[in-house]
Amino acid sequence: MTTMPFPARDYLPVLRELTDGFATLLRTADPAARVPDCGTWTLADLGTHLGNVHRWAASVVTAGEVQPQNFEDGPGDAGWYAESAQLLVDALEKATPEDRCWHFGGTEKTKAFWYRRQVHETVVHLADAHLATGREFTVDPAVAADGVDEVLGTLLPRVTRWHPVPQLPGPVSLHATDTGDVWTVHPGEPPAMGPAADGATVEAPARDLLLRLWKRTGPAPRSTGDAAAALLEAPLTP
């Protein structure tokens, strides 16, 4: 079983590894490659978006307050992206995770949110970049499980910021088959760790669960019950 969330500073080496991997893809792949899960975006567009998300998150962490967003300006090349990632890492290294800070999730308003959020922002877009370049995407199962936990425990409670609340006919248990972690989503209640006594189920390795919750291309999980189908079809993330 995975302990989630990780201590805030434990996300930093993961973030460095992920951002280095993304910069490498930008450096070695065709910038005009289409990103299938991101509409009309090219790989360069994806680099621009993620680099600007990093810069924005760094400004929020530094100020402790909401900051203006601009995710569309910038060259999106490897050098500019690496600079963006370093600005974020520097801001997080200097920050005190327990300090108060604005964020859009459904958890305590501290800077700790941003360590986790930027890891999983990068995980999902690194998966996008791998798909665009035809390369296999792998991620530490514990990191992927933590990403599933973030969707269900931090983003889903605030889903009305972006989408209607999913209408589920009953509880759904999600099982990460490689880590042993289980979450249950009950209609009208906060998600909880552990299985439901009965109800629908979704089973897959943690990586595949994470990609499916973010509506990304990947192997379809095994699922049973109408509530499982409703949850997997519902938009749950920004």
Backbone hydrogen bonds, N-H to C=O, Kabsch-Sander energy under -0.5 kcal/mol:
donor,donor_aa,acceptor,acceptor_aa,energy
4,M,2,T,-0.6
10,D,7,P,-1.9
11,Y,7,P,-0.6
11,Y,8,A,-1.6
12,L,9,R,-1.0
14,V,10,D,-0.6
15,L,11,Y,-2.9
16,R,12,L,-2.5
17,E,13,P,-2.0
18,L,14,V,-2.5
19,T,15,L,-2.8
20,D,16,R,-2.3
21,G,17,E,-2.0
22,F,18,L,-2.1
23,A,19,T,-2.5
24,T,20,D,-2.2
25,L,21,G,-1.9
26,L,22,F,-2.2
27,R,23,A,-1.9
28,T,24,T,-1.8
29,A,25,L,-2.2
33,A,30,D,-2.0
35,V,41,W,-2.6
38,C,35,V,-2.1
41,W,38,C,-2.0
43,L,33,A,-1.8
44,A,31,P,-2.4
46,L,42,T,-2.3
47,G,43,L,-2.3
48,T,44,A,-2.2
49,H,45,D,-2.6
50,L,46,L,-2.8
51,G,47,G,-2.3
52,N,48,T,-2.1
53,V,49,H,-2.3
54,H,50,L,-2.4
55,R,51,G,-2.1
56,W,52,N,-2.7
57,A,53,V,-3.0
58,A,54,H,-2.4
59,S,55,R,-1.9
60,V,56,W,-2.2
61,V,57,A,-2.7
62,T,58,A,-2.2
63,A,59,S,-2.3
64,G,60,V,-3.3
81,Y,77,D,-2.7
82,A,78,A,-2.7
83,E,79,G,-1.9
84,S,80,W,-2.1
85,A,81,Y,-2.7
86,Q,82,A,-2.1
87,L,83,E,-2.0
88,L,84,S,-1.7
89,V,85,A,-2.7
90,D,86,Q,-2.8
91,A,87,L,-2.0
92,L,88,L,-2.5
93,E,89,V,-2.6
94,K,90,D,-1.9
95,A,91,A,-1.1
99,D,96,T,-2.2
101,C,109,K,-1.9
102,W,64,G,-1.2
106,G,154,T,-2.3
110,T,108,E,-2.0
111,K,99,D,-2.1
112,A,97,P,-1.8
113,F,110,T,-1.3
114,W,111,K,-1.2
115,Y,111,K,-0.7
115,Y,112,A,-0.6
116,R,112,A,-1.3
117,R,113,F,-2.7
118,Q,114,W,-2.0
119,V,115,Y,-1.2
120,H,116,R,-2.1
121,E,117,R,-2.4
122,T,118,Q,-1.7
123,V,119,V,-2.4
124,V,120,H,-2.2
125,H,121,E,-1.8
126,L,122,T,-2.5
127,A,123,V,-2.1
128,D,124,V,-1.9
129,A,125,H,-2.3
130,H,126,L,-2.4
131,L,127,A,-2.3
132,A,128,D,-2.2
133,T,129,A,-1.5
134,G,130,H,-0.6
134,G,131,L,-0.9
135,R,130,H,-2.5
138,T,136,E,-0.5
143,V,140,D,-0.6
144,A,140,D,-2.4
145,A,141,P,-2.8
146,D,142,A,-2.0
147,G,143,V,-1.8
148,V,144,A,-2.1
149,D,145,A,-2.4
150,E,146,D,-2.1
151,V,147,G,-2.1
152,L,148,V,-2.4
153,G,149,D,-3.0
154,T,150,E,-2.3
155,L,150,E,-2.0
156,L,151,V,-2.8
158,R,155,L,-1.5
159,V,156,L,-1.9
161,R,158,R,-2.2
162,W,159,V,-2.2
163,H,159,V,-3.3
168,L,166,P,-0.8
172,V,185,V,-2.2
173,S,200,A,-2.5
174,L,183,W,-3.3
175,H,173,S,-0.5
175,H,202,V,-3.3
176,A,174,L,-0.5
176,A,181,D,-3.0
177,T,175,H,-0.9
177,T,204,A,-1.8
180,G,176,A,-2.3
183,W,174,L,-2.2
184,T,192,A,-3.2
185,V,172,V,-3.0
186,H,184,T,-0.6
189,E,186,H,-2.1
192,A,184,T,-2.4
194,G,182,V,-3.1
200,A,171,P,-1.9
201,T,224,T,-1.4
202,V,173,S,-2.5
203,E,222,R,-3.1
204,A,175,H,-2.0
209,L,205,P,-2.2
210,L,206,A,-2.6
211,L,207,R,-2.4
212,R,208,D,-2.1
213,L,209,L,-2.5
214,W,210,L,-1.6
215,K,212,R,-1.8
216,R,211,L,-3.4
222,R,203,E,-2.5
224,T,201,T,-2.3
229,A,225,G,-1.5
230,A,226,D,-2.3
231,L,227,A,-2.4
232,L,228,A,-2.6
233,E,229,A,-1.8
234,A,230,A,-1.3
236,L,213,L,-0.5
